[in-house]
Amino acid sequence: MDRSAEKPATAKSPKADASVAEDRYISIDSGNQVMFLYYGLSGMPPDYDAIARAYSSDYRSTSDAFRKQDILSAIKPRIEGHIADASTQRYFIYEIDPNLDHYDFTAKAFPVRNMADGVNWYVNDNSDYKLSFNNWDEFNELSVTDETIARQIEQLVGSFRSFSLLVYGFAQEVDLNQKVVKAQVVKVVLRDARGNTLATN
């Protein structure tokens, strides 16, 4: 994870529609999805060589120029299809391991230490393309008013891999200089290690 500073989205950036159904959100589990989203939103001509190296192990592993050309010809329609799909599928779910602090009784919430504006997130299989969220400050505390649930979460705070945080995001724009897709957080869902939902903000 790269913590380089990012500028917030501009006032003209498109905003998420909070009423969009959950089944419209695409789970991001590969950095290639972020790559396709980047090109889909940027309008920049695709760097087919770089994309093919990330997308195809066969392309990446051969040094034969003719074989590279043949592989690229074969996968180019798929690459273009992924980019076209990504340009119209801006809603996504990205899972992180949240670093929860102990319960704040005044705020009735659990502070999340690793949620902050200007943090870049990536998937290890292709870390060249990253996600950055513009409104983390609205979600840096997980509100939990149910004492029973709060006690349950508190008992797990500090335990290794006790939680996952599903971030529902909307891709707004890209940073061309850093290959970053800037997104708006729509909501977050805290789950335990068994996949049970503990809190939704």
MDTraj code that builds the backbone (N, CA, C; nanometers):
import mdtraj as md
import numpy as np

residues = "MET ASP ARG SER ALA GLU LYS PRO ALA THR ALA LYS SER PRO LYS ALA ASP ALA SER VAL ALA GLU ASP ARG TYR ILE SER ILE ASP SER GLY ASN GLN VAL MET PHE LEU TYR TYR GLY LEU SER GLY MET PRO PRO ASP TYR ASP ALA ILE ALA ARG ALA TYR SER SER ASP TYR ARG SER THR SER ASP ALA PHE ARG LYS GLN ASP ILE LEU SER ALA ILE LYS PRO ARG ILE GLU GLY HIS ILE ALA ASP ALA SER THR GLN ARG TYR PHE ILE TYR GLU ILE ASP PRO ASN LEU ASP HIS TYR ASP PHE THR ALA LYS ALA PHE PRO VAL ARG ASN MET ALA ASP GLY VAL ASN TRP TYR VAL ASN ASP ASN SER ASP TYR LYS LEU SER PHE ASN ASN TRP ASP GLU PHE ASN GLU LEU SER VAL THR ASP GLU THR ILE ALA ARG GLN ILE GLU GLN LEU VAL GLY SER PHE ARG SER PHE SER LEU LEU VAL TYR GLY PHE ALA GLN GLU VAL ASP LEU ASN GLN LYS VAL VAL LYS ALA GLN VAL VAL LYS VAL VAL LEU ARG ASP ALA ARG GLY ASN THR LEU ALA THR ASN".split()
xyz = np.array([
    [0.0828, -0.1194, 0.0000],
    [0.0000, 0.0000, 0.0000],
    [0.0866, 0.1249, 0.0000],
    [0.0573, 0.2143, -0.0906],
    [0.1326, 0.3381, -0.1066],
    [0.0542, 0.4513, -0.0423],
    [0.1180, 0.5268, 0.0451],
    [0.0486, 0.6337, 0.1142],
    [0.0814, 0.7711, 0.0574],
    [0.1111, 0.7795, -0.0724],
    [0.1403, 0.9085, -0.1345],
    [0.0155, 0.9934, -0.1400],
    [0.0333, 1.1244, -0.1268],
    [-0.0795, 1.2166, -0.1186],
    [-0.1514, 1.2270, -0.2519],
    [-0.2811, 1.2452, -0.2445],
    [-0.3636, 1.2620, -0.3627],
    [-0.4473, 1.3880, -0.3451],
    [-0.4779, 1.4520, -0.4563],
    [-0.5686, 1.5637, -0.4516],
    [-0.7111, 1.5119, -0.4505],
    [-0.8030, 1.5779, -0.3773],
    [-0.9408, 1.5319, -0.3757],
    [-1.0054, 1.5486, -0.5117],
    [-1.1135, 1.4732, -0.5329],
    [-1.1868, 1.4868, -0.6573],
    [-1.2412, 1.6282, -0.6699],
    [-1.2485, 1.6775, -0.7918],
    [-1.2979, 1.8124, -0.8132],
    [-1.4476, 1.8170, -0.7940],
    [-1.4977, 1.9399, -0.7815],
    [-1.6406, 1.9586, -0.7600],
    [-1.7209, 1.9075, -0.8786],
    [-1.6594, 1.9008, -0.9975],
    [-1.7288, 1.8569, -1.1175],
    [-1.7268, 1.7051, -1.1347],
    [-1.6605, 1.6351, -1.0459],
    [-1.6551, 1.4902, -1.0567],
    [-1.7950, 1.4320, -1.0425],
    [-1.8274, 1.3276, -1.1189],
    [-1.9600, 1.2648, -1.1043],
    [-1.9745, 1.2048, -0.9657],
    [-2.0965, 1.2026, -0.9162],
    [-2.1240, 1.1503, -0.7831],
    [-2.2012, 1.0193, -0.7923],
    [-2.1831, 0.9364, -0.6915],
    [-2.2518, 0.8078, -0.6872],
    [-2.3997, 0.8273, -0.6612],
    [-2.4770, 0.7345, -0.7116],
    [-2.6199, 0.7277, -0.6827],
    [-2.6381, 0.6244, -0.5723],
    [-2.6700, 0.6701, -0.4527],
    [-2.6786, 0.5805, -0.3369],
    [-2.7889, 0.4764, -0.3506],
    [-2.8796, 0.4965, -0.4432],
    [-2.9906, 0.4026, -0.4592],
    [-2.9564, 0.2850, -0.5508],
    [-2.8374, 0.2860, -0.6074],
    [-2.7967, 0.1762, -0.6965],
    [-2.7933, 0.0449, -0.6185],
    [-2.8532, -0.0584, -0.6750],
    [-2.8635, -0.1884, -0.6078],
    [-2.7265, -0.2536, -0.5914],
    [-2.7149, -0.3352, -0.4865],
    [-2.5864, -0.3991, -0.4572],
    [-2.5396, -0.4894, -0.5698],
    [-2.6324, -0.5488, -0.6446],
    [-2.5893, -0.6392, -0.7510],
    [-2.5290, -0.5659, -0.8704],
    [-2.5317, -0.4328, -0.8656],
    [-2.4653, -0.3536, -0.9693],
    [-2.3173, -0.3315, -0.9370],
    [-2.2763, -0.3655, -0.8158],
    [-2.1378, -0.3463, -0.7743],
    [-2.0543, -0.4688, -0.8132],
    [-1.9407, -0.4431, -0.8747],
    [-1.8498, -0.5492, -0.9177],
    [-1.7370, -0.5633, -0.8150],
    [-1.7137, -0.6848, -0.7666],
    [-1.6057, -0.7077, -0.6709],
    [-1.4708, -0.6988, -0.7417],
    [-1.3811, -0.6220, -0.6842],
    [-1.2459, -0.6101, -0.7393],
    [-1.1535, -0.7032, -0.6625],
    [-1.1038, -0.8051, -0.7321],
    [-1.0098, -0.8979, -0.6704],
    [-0.8824, -0.9128, -0.7518],
    [-0.8672, -0.8274, -0.8536],
    [-0.7459, -0.8284, -0.9359],
    [-0.7095, -0.6856, -0.9737],
    [-0.5803, -0.6590, -0.9749],
    [-0.5345, -0.5282, -1.0179],
    [-0.5620, -0.5023, -1.1645],
    [-0.5842, -0.6093, -1.2419],
    [-0.6181, -0.5905, -1.3825],
    [-0.7536, -0.5217, -1.3974],
    [-0.8447, -0.5473, -1.3045],
    [-0.9736, -0.4793, -1.3076],
    [-0.9552, -0.3290, -1.2872],
    [-0.8640, -0.2931, -1.1975],
    [-0.8345, -0.1512, -1.1757],
    [-0.7709, -0.0920, -1.3010],
    [-0.6840, -0.1693, -1.3651],
    [-0.6202, -0.1252, -1.4897],
    [-0.7244, -0.0973, -1.5970],
    [-0.8188, -0.1893, -1.6158],
    [-0.9230, -0.1689, -1.7165],
    [-1.0113, -0.0497, -1.6805],
    [-1.0391, -0.0329, -1.5513],
    [-1.1185, 0.0809, -1.5071],
    [-1.0456, 0.2118, -1.5354],
    [-0.9148, 0.2111, -1.5131],
    [-0.8330, 0.3297, -1.5397],
    [-0.8437, 0.3702, -1.6862],
    [-0.8243, 0.2753, -1.7762],
    [-0.8318, 0.3078, -1.9190],
    [-0.9749, 0.3377, -1.9614],
    [-1.0713, 0.2723, -1.9002],
    [-1.2099, 0.2978, -1.9353],
    [-1.2544, 0.4385, -1.9016],
    [-1.2013, 0.4931, -1.7921],
    [-1.2405, 0.6274, -1.7500],
    [-1.1511, 0.7363, -1.8055],
    [-1.0264, 0.7021, -1.8333],
    [-0.9296, 0.8058, -1.8725],
    [-0.9481, 0.8531, -2.0159],
    [-0.9956, 0.7626, -2.1021],
    [-1.0045, 0.7968, -2.2436],
    [-0.8696, 0.7970, -2.3119],
    [-0.7651, 0.7560, -2.2390],
    [-0.6311, 0.7508, -2.2965],
    [-0.6180, 0.6285, -2.3880],
    [-0.5372, 0.6390, -2.4952],
    [-0.5134, 0.5212, -2.5794],
    [-0.4499, 0.4106, -2.4963],
    [-0.5010, 0.2889, -2.5025],
    [-0.4445, 0.1802, -2.4218],
    [-0.2991, 0.1514, -2.4597],
    [-0.2183, 0.1273, -2.3602],
    [-0.0810, 0.0811, -2.3808],
    [-0.0887, -0.0713, -2.3895],
    [-0.1092, -0.1228, -2.5103],
    [-0.1387, -0.2647, -2.5257],
    [-0.0255, -0.3543, -2.4791],
    [0.0982, -0.3106, -2.4987],
    [0.2107, -0.3923, -2.4538],
    [0.2095, -0.4068, -2.3021],
    [0.1926, -0.2961, -2.2318],
    [0.1904, -0.2991, -2.0849],
    [0.0689, -0.3774, -2.0344],
    [-0.0445, -0.3568, -2.0982],
    [-0.1652, -0.4274, -2.0561],
    [-0.1500, -0.5773, -2.0791],
    [-0.0965, -0.6154, -2.1954],
    [-0.0791, -0.7573, -2.2264],
    [0.0176, -0.8235, -2.1299],
    [0.1224, -0.7526, -2.0901],
    [0.2178, -0.8089, -1.9941],
    [0.1511, -0.8370, -1.8598],
    [0.0591, -0.7511, -1.8205],
    [-0.0119, -0.7718, -1.6945],
    [-0.1204, -0.8776, -1.7075],
    [-0.1813, -0.8830, -1.8248],
    [-0.3013, -0.9647, -1.8445],
    [-0.2699, -1.1090, -1.8837],
    [-0.1621, -1.1308, -1.9593],
    [-0.1336, -1.2625, -2.0149],
    [0.0027, -1.3144, -1.9697],
    [0.0025, -1.4280, -1.9008],
    [0.1298, -1.4877, -1.8587],
    [0.2082, -1.5381, -1.9794],
    [0.1386, -1.5835, -2.0836],
    [0.2077, -1.6289, -2.2052],
    [0.2814, -1.5137, -2.2718],
    [0.2146, -1.3999, -2.2801],
    [0.2774, -1.2817, -2.3408],
    [0.3966, -1.2370, -2.2566],
    [0.3777, -1.2420, -2.1282],
    [0.4806, -1.1940, -2.0356],
    [0.6041, -1.2841, -2.0376],
    [0.5846, -1.4122, -2.0615],
    [0.6950, -1.5075, -2.0454],
    [0.7753, -1.5320, -2.1728],
    [0.7236, -1.4878, -2.2886],
    [0.7973, -1.5146, -2.4122],
    [0.8789, -1.3941, -2.4552],
    [0.9917, -1.4244, -2.5173],
    [1.0756, -1.3169, -2.5726],
    [1.0707, -1.3171, -2.7250],
    [0.9941, -1.4101, -2.7813],
    [0.9797, -1.4221, -2.9263],
    [0.8871, -1.3112, -2.9758],
    [0.9408, -1.2191, -3.0562],
    [0.8637, -1.1031, -3.0999],
    [0.7408, -1.1433, -3.1821],
    [0.7553, -1.2482, -3.2633],
    [0.6422, -1.2910, -3.3453],
    [0.5335, -1.3562, -3.2590],
    [0.5774, -1.4354, -3.1610],
    [0.4782, -1.4962, -3.0716],
    [0.4064, -1.3885, -2.9904],
    [0.4799, -1.2873, -2.9467],
    [0.4165, -1.1769, -2.8754],
    [0.3083, -1.1119, -2.9618],
    [0.3432, -1.0905, -3.0881],
    [0.2484, -1.0270, -3.1790],
    [0.1242, -1.1145, -3.1976],
    [0.1445, -1.2461, -3.2088],
    [0.0323, -1.3375, -3.2258],
    [-0.0569, -1.3388, -3.1010],
    [0.0066, -1.3422, -2.9839],
    [-0.0705, -1.3441, -2.8588],
    [-0.1502, -1.2153, -2.8435],
    [-0.0851, -1.1016, -2.8720],
    [-0.1539, -0.9737, -2.8593],
    [-0.2722, -0.9658, -2.9555],
    [-0.2548, -1.0148, -3.0767],
    [-0.3655, -1.0144, -3.1733],
    [-0.4825, -1.0966, -3.1218],
    [-0.4510, -1.2065, -3.0522],
    [-0.5560, -1.2951, -3.0010],
    [-0.6294, -1.2350, -2.8815],
    [-0.5564, -1.1657, -2.7936],
    [-0.6199, -1.1171, -2.6701],
    [-0.6666, -0.9718, -2.6800],
    [-0.6284, -0.9024, -2.7855],
    [-0.6644, -0.7610, -2.7971],
    [-0.8155, -0.7376, -2.7921],
    [-0.8977, -0.8191, -2.8620],
    [-1.0431, -0.7973, -2.8511],
    [-1.0947, -0.8124, -2.7081],
    [-1.0372, -0.9073, -2.6321],
    [-1.0793, -0.9239, -2.4925],
    [-1.0392, -0.8028, -2.4089],
    [-0.9183, -0.7533, -2.4311],
    [-0.8725, -0.6339, -2.3590],
    [-0.9653, -0.5163, -2.3869],
    [-0.9972, -0.4963, -2.5129],
    [-1.0850, -0.3846, -2.5496],
    [-1.2250, -0.4030, -2.4919],
    [-1.2701, -0.5287, -2.4849],
    [-1.4004, -0.5556, -2.4244],
    [-1.4016, -0.5244, -2.2759],
    [-1.2934, -0.5617, -2.2057],
    [-1.2835, -0.5323, -2.0625],
    [-1.2821, -0.3813, -2.0379],
    [-1.2098, -0.3085, -2.1199],
    [-1.2032, -0.1634, -2.1045],
    [-1.3402, -0.1007, -2.1304],
    [-1.4085, -0.1466, -2.2346],
    [-1.5417, -0.0940, -2.2658],
    [-1.6394, -0.1231, -2.1527],
    [-1.6339, -0.2446, -2.0969],
    [-1.7229, -0.2786, -1.9857],
    [-1.6930, -0.1921, -1.8637],
    [-1.5643, -0.1733, -1.8354],
    [-1.5249, -0.0957, -1.7175],
    [-1.5708, 0.0489, -1.7274],
    [-1.5760, 0.1021, -1.8484],
    [-1.6157, 0.2423, -1.8646],
    [-1.7611, 0.2663, -1.8250],
    [-1.8403, 0.1595, -1.8224],
    [-1.9826, 0.1737, -1.7868],
    [-2.0156, 0.1078, -1.6532],
    [-1.9163, 0.0471, -1.5887],
    [-1.9379, -0.0201, -1.4606],
    [-1.8513, 0.0460, -1.3535],
    [-1.8963, 0.1598, -1.3077],
    [-1.8159, 0.2383, -1.2140],
    [-1.8330, 0.1952, -1.0686],
    [-1.9355, 0.1186, -1.0394],
    [-1.9620, 0.0785, -0.9018],
    [-1.8868, -0.0504, -0.8704],
    [-1.8151, -0.0517, -0.7594],
    [-1.7328, -0.1677, -0.7268],
    [-1.7261, -0.1883, -0.5761],
    [-1.6809, -0.3079, -0.5382],
    [-1.6563, -0.3418, -0.3971],
    [-1.5093, -0.3782, -0.3838],
    [-1.4438, -0.3147, -0.2877],
    [-1.3028, -0.3427, -0.2631],
    [-1.2875, -0.3811, -0.1170],
    [-1.2235, -0.4946, -0.0904],
    [-1.2111, -0.5459, 0.0463],
    [-1.0753, -0.5111, 0.1056],
    [-1.0769, -0.4589, 0.2276],
    [-0.9524, -0.4283, 0.2978],
    [-0.9546, -0.4917, 0.4364],
    [-0.8372, -0.5021, 0.4964],
    [-0.8259, -0.5452, 0.6363],
    [-0.8235, -0.4192, 0.7227],
    [-0.9321, -0.3908, 0.7933],
    [-0.9360, -0.2664, 0.8707],
    [-0.8564, -0.2775, 1.0004],
    [-0.7938, -0.1692, 1.0369],
    [-0.7214, -0.1611, 1.1636],
    [-0.8102, -0.0852, 1.2616],
    [-0.8912, -0.1589, 1.3359],
    [-0.9869, -0.0952, 1.4268],
    [-0.9212, -0.0581, 1.5591],
    [-0.9578, 0.0592, 1.6088],
    [-0.9177, 0.1008, 1.7436],
    [-1.0288, 0.0616, 1.8402],
    [-1.0006, 0.0767, 1.9693],
    [-1.0995, 0.0382, 2.0700],
    [-1.2206, 0.1315, 2.0676],
    [-1.3288, 0.0828, 2.1193],
    [-1.4577, 0.1516, 2.1126],
    [-1.4522, 0.2893, 2.1784],
    [-1.5035, 0.3872, 2.1078],
    [-1.5138, 0.5234, 2.1579],
    [-1.6563, 0.5411, 2.2114],
    [-1.6694, 0.5460, 2.3444],
    [-1.8028, 0.5510, 2.4048],
    [-1.8735, 0.6835, 2.3773],
    [-1.7970, 0.7906, 2.3607],
    [-1.8583, 0.9200, 2.3307],
    [-1.9192, 0.9212, 2.1912],
    [-1.8427, 0.8729, 2.0957],
    [-1.8897, 0.8711, 1.9565],
    [-1.9751, 0.7488, 1.9255],
    [-1.9720, 0.6506, 2.0171],
    [-2.0396, 0.5219, 1.9932],
    [-1.9943, 0.4631, 1.8588],
    [-1.8634, 0.4557, 1.8457],
    [-1.8066, 0.4113, 1.7185],
    [-1.6670, 0.3542, 1.7410],
    [-1.6229, 0.2755, 1.6418],
    [-1.4871, 0.2224, 1.6403],
    [-1.4050, 0.3008, 1.5376],
    [-1.3050, 0.3761, 1.5794],
    [-1.2180, 0.4437, 1.4823],
    [-1.1434, 0.3418, 1.3968],
    [-1.1246, 0.3755, 1.2695],
    [-1.0507, 0.2891, 1.1782],
    [-0.9200, 0.3604, 1.1454],
    [-0.8100, 0.3075, 1.1930],
    [-0.6813, 0.3775, 1.1831],
    [-0.6290, 0.3878, 1.0404],
    [-0.6546, 0.2865, 0.9575],
    [-0.5942, 0.2875, 0.8237],
    [-0.6899, 0.3384, 0.7164],
    [-0.7922, 0.4111, 0.7572],
    [-0.8793, 0.4770, 0.6608],
    [-0.8483, 0.6255, 0.6620],
    [-0.7988, 0.6753, 0.5509],
    [-0.7642, 0.8174, 0.5423],
    [-0.7608, 0.8591, 0.3967],
    [-0.7922, 0.9858, 0.3727],
    [-0.7792, 1.0389, 0.2374],
    [-0.6320, 1.0353, 0.1965],
    [-0.6066, 1.0187, 0.0670],
    [-0.4703, 1.0225, 0.0160],
    [-0.3951, 0.8923, 0.0274],
    [-0.4641, 0.7814, 0.0606],
    [-0.4000, 0.6503, 0.0654],
    [-0.4329, 0.5761, -0.0626],
    [-0.3321, 0.5216, -0.1263],
    [-0.3522, 0.4420, -0.2468],
    [-0.3592, 0.2942, -0.2107],
    [-0.4547, 0.2251, -0.2707],
    [-0.4739, 0.0827, -0.2459],
    [-0.4538, 0.0072, -0.3765],
    [-0.4018, -0.1144, -0.3674],
    [-0.3796, -0.1917, -0.4889],
    [-0.3955, -0.3399, -0.4598],
    [-0.4100, -0.4183, -0.5670],
    [-0.4134, -0.5641, -0.5576],
    [-0.2785, -0.6156, -0.6060],
    [-0.2247, -0.7132, -0.5361],
    [-0.0847, -0.7522, -0.5567],
    [-0.0527, -0.8036, -0.6967],
    [-0.1504, -0.8612, -0.7670],
    [-0.1173, -0.9190, -0.8974],
    [-0.0879, -0.8129, -1.0032],
    [-0.1293, -0.6895, -0.9777],
    [-0.0957, -0.5778, -1.0678],
    [-0.1012, -0.4491, -0.9860],
    [0.0112, -0.4149, -0.9265],
    [0.0160, -0.3000, -0.8352],
    [0.0460, -0.1680, -0.9066],
    [0.0590, -0.1713, -1.0397],
    [0.0868, -0.0482, -1.1139],
    [-0.0335, 0.0453, -1.1165],
    [-0.1527, -0.0106, -1.1006],
    [-0.2761, 0.0684, -1.1050],
    [-0.3412, 0.0623, -0.9676],
    [-0.3822, 0.1785, -0.9182],
    [-0.4243, 0.1880, -0.7791],
    [-0.5616, 0.2551, -0.7654],
    [-0.6204, 0.2356, -0.6482],
    [-0.7444, 0.3024, -0.6108],
    [-0.7147, 0.4032, -0.5009],
    [-0.7830, 0.5152, -0.5060],
    [-0.7728, 0.6153, -0.4002],
    [-0.9128, 0.6673, -0.3736],
    [-0.9467, 0.6812, -0.2450],
    [-1.0815, 0.7244, -0.2082],
    [-1.0791, 0.8690, -0.1592],
    [-1.1772, 0.9449, -0.2049],
    [-1.1772, 1.0893, -0.1804],
    [-1.2480, 1.1321, -0.0513],
    [-1.3294, 1.0469, 0.0057],
    [-1.4105, 1.0880, 0.1211],
    [-1.3991, 0.9915, 0.2375],
    [-1.2775, 0.9402, 0.2608],
    [-1.2556, 0.8506, 0.3748],
    [-1.2968, 0.9166, 0.5056],
    [-1.2800, 1.0494, 0.5138],
    [-1.3073, 1.1173, 0.6401],
    [-1.4519, 1.1000, 0.6851],
    [-1.5405, 1.0651, 0.5927],
    [-1.6802, 1.0416, 0.6287],
    [-1.7024, 0.9012, 0.6842],
    [-1.6012, 0.8155, 0.6736],
    [-1.6176, 0.6754, 0.7130],
    [-1.5058, 0.6270, 0.8050],
    [-1.4305, 0.7201, 0.8641],
    [-1.3168, 0.6776, 0.9461],
    [-1.3567, 0.6364, 1.0874],
    [-1.4871, 0.6377, 1.1154],
    [-1.5392, 0.5812, 1.2390],
    [-1.6596, 0.4944, 1.2039],
    [-1.6589, 0.3712, 1.2530],
    [-1.7707, 0.2805, 1.2279],
    [-1.8701, 0.2934, 1.3425],
    [-1.9817, 0.3525, 1.3133],
    [-2.0835, 0.3730, 1.4155],
    [-2.1494, 0.2407, 1.4530],
    [-2.1467, 0.2090, 1.5831],
    [-2.2118, 0.0880, 1.6349],
    [-2.2835, 0.1264, 1.7638],
    [-2.4142, 0.1419, 1.7557],
    [-2.4925, 0.1856, 1.8725],
    [-2.5494, 0.0680, 1.9509],
    [-2.5543, -0.0481, 1.8905],
    [-2.6027, -0.1685, 1.9588],
    [-2.4921, -0.2202, 2.0507],
    [-2.5152, -0.2159, 2.1820],
    [-2.4103, -0.2512, 2.2778],
    [-2.3664, -0.3967, 2.2636],
    [-2.4606, -0.4846, 2.2324],
    [-2.4251, -0.6262, 2.2165],
    [-2.3260, -0.6441, 2.1023],
    [-2.3535, -0.5786, 1.9899],
    [-2.2631, -0.5867, 1.8748],
    [-2.1311, -0.5183, 1.9068],
    [-2.1382, -0.4038, 1.9751],
    [-2.0161, -0.3309, 2.0106],
    [-1.9255, -0.4161, 2.0998],
    [-1.9847, -0.4873, 2.1947],
    [-1.9059, -0.5748, 2.2809],
    [-1.8407, -0.6880, 2.2000],
    [-1.9169, -0.7411, 2.1054],
    [-1.8655, -0.8490, 2.0216],
    [-1.7459, -0.8019, 1.9397],
    [-1.7577, -0.6830, 1.8820],
    [-1.6468, -0.6287, 1.8023],
    [-1.5277, -0.5967, 1.8917],
    [-1.5543, -0.5363, 2.0071],
    [-1.4474, -0.4977, 2.0989],
    [-1.3626, -0.6170, 2.1402],
    [-1.4268, -0.7327, 2.1594],
    [-1.3527, -0.8525, 2.1991],
    [-1.2555, -0.8989, 2.0910],
    [-1.2836, -0.8589, 1.9669],
    [-1.2003, -0.9019, 1.8547],
    [-1.0959, -0.7985, 1.8137],
    [-1.1082, -0.6767, 1.8641],
    [-1.0149, -0.5708, 1.8258],
    [-0.8722, -0.6113, 1.8649],
    [-0.7814, -0.5984, 1.7717],
    [-0.6422, -0.6341, 1.7969],
    [-0.6084, -0.7765, 1.7599],
    [-0.7105, -0.8577, 1.7295],
    [-0.6853, -0.9954, 1.6878],
    [-0.6473, -0.9980, 1.5400],
    [-0.5636, -1.0912, 1.5024],
    [-0.5138, -1.0983, 1.3654],
    [-0.6242, -1.1451, 1.2715],
    [-0.6496, -1.0660, 1.1652],
    [-0.7475, -1.1002, 1.0614],
    [-0.8850, -1.1324, 1.1186],
    [-0.9281, -1.0530, 1.2138],
    [-1.0600, -1.0744, 1.2721],
    [-1.1705, -1.0175, 1.1849],
    [-1.1364, -0.9177, 1.1042],
    [-1.2385, -0.8459, 1.0288],
    [-1.1988, -0.8299, 0.8825],
    [-1.2992, -0.8043, 0.8021],
    [-1.2784, -0.7526, 0.6672],
    [-1.3749, -0.6362, 0.6506],
    [-1.3327, -0.5381, 0.5749],
    [-1.4160, -0.4208, 0.5502],
    [-1.4437, -0.4130, 0.4009],
    [-1.5697, -0.4273, 0.3643],
    [-1.6092, -0.4146, 0.2256],
    [-1.6390, -0.2690, 0.1963],
    [-1.5623, -0.2112, 0.1052],
    [-1.5797, -0.0709, 0.0684],
    [-1.6577, -0.0659, -0.0629],
    [-1.7760, -0.0094, -0.0580],
    [-1.8573, 0.0086, -0.1772],
    [-1.8199, 0.1443, -0.2369],
    [-1.7624, 0.1407, -0.3564],
    [-1.7093, 0.2633, -0.4149],
    [-1.7680, 0.2948, -0.5510],
    [-1.7493, 0.4193, -0.5905],
    [-1.7915, 0.4668, -0.7226],
    [-1.6744, 0.5395, -0.7856],
    [-1.6261, 0.4880, -0.8978],
    [-1.5105, 0.5479, -0.9649],
    [-1.5505, 0.6812, -1.0276],
    [-1.4801, 0.7877, -0.9886],
    [-1.5155, 0.9227, -1.0335],
    [-1.4263, 0.9741, -1.1456],
    [-1.2956, 0.9537, -1.1312],
    [-1.2005, 1.0099, -1.2263],
    [-1.0662, 0.9403, -1.2082],
    [-0.9663, 0.9787, -1.2880],
    [-0.8347, 0.9165, -1.2770],
    [-0.7272, 1.0231, -1.2632],
    [-0.6175, 0.9831, -1.2009],
    [-0.4961, 1.0636, -1.1959],
    [-0.4021, 1.0053, -1.3006],
    [-0.3842, 1.0774, -1.4104],
    [-0.3048, 1.0260, -1.5216],
    [-0.1575, 1.0132, -1.4871],
    [-0.1101, 1.0936, -1.3937],
    [0.0315, 1.0916, -1.3588],
    [0.0715, 0.9696, -1.2766],
    [-0.0229, 0.9188, -1.1970],
    [0.0106, 0.8091, -1.1063],
    [-0.0681, 0.6816, -1.1323],
    [-0.1481, 0.6796, -1.2396],
    [-0.2312, 0.5625, -1.2722],
    [-0.3206, 0.5254, -1.1542],
    [-0.3886, 0.6247, -1.1046],
    [-0.4769, 0.6071, -0.9901],
    [-0.6215, 0.6331, -1.0320],
    [-0.7103, 0.5416, -0.9924],
    [-0.8540, 0.5626, -1.0090],
    [-0.9058, 0.6233, -0.8788],
    [-0.9610, 0.7432, -0.8872],
    [-1.0132, 0.8108, -0.7691],
    [-1.1616, 0.7795, -0.7554],
    [-1.2007, 0.7437, -0.6349],
    [-1.3371, 0.6959, -0.6147],
    [-1.4016, 0.7590, -0.4923],
    [-1.5330, 0.7540, -0.4920],
    [-1.6142, 0.7988, -0.3794],
    [-1.6599, 0.6763, -0.3012],
    [-1.6446, 0.6797, -0.1688],
    [-1.6981, 0.5728, -0.0853],
    [-1.8484, 0.5948, -0.0709],
    [-1.9261, 0.4919, -0.1027],
    [-2.0712, 0.4997, -0.0896],
    [-2.1145, 0.4459, 0.0463],
    [-2.0582, 0.3317, 0.0839],
    [-2.0839, 0.2748, 0.2164],
    [-1.9756, 0.1732, 0.2478],
    [-1.9669, 0.1343, 0.3745],
    [-1.8725, 0.0308, 0.4159],
    [-1.9470, -0.0721, 0.5003],
    [-1.9045, -0.1971, 0.4900],
    [-1.9659, -0.3072, 0.5645],
    [-1.8559, -0.3838, 0.6368],
    [-1.8671, -0.3932, 0.7679],
    [-1.7701, -0.4673, 0.8490],
    [-1.8198, -0.6093, 0.8683],
    [-1.7320, -0.7051, 0.8389],
    [-1.7651, -0.8461, 0.8555],
    [-1.6621, -0.9140, 0.9440],
    [-1.7056, -1.0202, 1.0127],
    [-1.6106, -1.0980, 1.0912],
    [-1.5457, -1.2028, 1.0013],
    [-1.4581, -1.2851, 1.0599],
    [-1.3814, -1.3816, 0.9820],
    [-1.4695, -1.4871, 0.9162],
    [-1.5910, -1.5042, 0.9674],
    [-1.6843, -1.6016, 0.9103],
    [-1.7751, -1.5408, 0.8042],
    [-1.7602, -1.4112, 0.7805],
    [-1.8425, -1.3454, 0.6805],
    [-1.9716, -1.2880, 0.7334],
    [-1.9894, -1.2878, 0.8652],
    [-2.1102, -1.2294, 0.9235],
    [-2.0995, -1.0780, 0.9278],
    [-2.2055, -1.0094, 0.8886],
    [-2.2062, -0.8624, 0.8899],
    [-2.2212, -0.8129, 1.0330],
    [-2.1298, -0.7253, 1.0745],
    [-2.1307, -0.6705, 1.2096],
    [-2.1784, -0.5247, 1.2115],
    [-2.1466, -0.4503, 1.1085],
    [-2.1849, -0.3080, 1.1043],
    [-2.1870, -0.2607, 0.9607],
    [-2.2779, -0.1710, 0.9343],
    [-2.2875, -0.1064, 0.8013],
    [-2.2985, 0.0434, 0.8216],
    [-2.2130, 0.1180, 0.7564],
    [-2.2152, 0.2657, 0.7680],
    [-2.2249, 0.3255, 0.6273],
])
top = md.Topology()
chain = top.add_chain()
for i, resn in enumerate(residues, 1):
    res = top.add_residue(resn, chain, resSeq=i)
    for name in ("N", "CA", "C"):
        top.add_atom(name, md.element.get_by_symbol(name[0]), res)
traj = md.Trajectory(xyz[None], top)
